[in-house]
Amino acid sequence: MLVLTRKLGESIAIDDNIKIVVVQIKGKQVRLGIKAPKETKIHREEVYKAIQDQNVEASQADTNTISDLADALHNKK
């Protein structure tokens, strides 16, 4: 892990298109601004983990349920 010290208003560059700026320091909290291309997905870690957990659950869907759904769709024709 790379650890850097930044002051208010200072920034960190990642590659050529991502910039992280220290916007505010208040007690033990630091507010960061992130400039990145729109297609770059940025989430708080707890949100990212929740998304990953949901993706795992969806990928492990009960195959019987999927088969039942496929049969139901086939029978509607």
Secondary structure by P-SEA (a helix, b strand, c coil): cbbbbbcccccccccccbbbbbccccccbbbbbbbccccbbbbcaaaaaaaaaaaaaaaaccaaaaaaaaaaaaaac
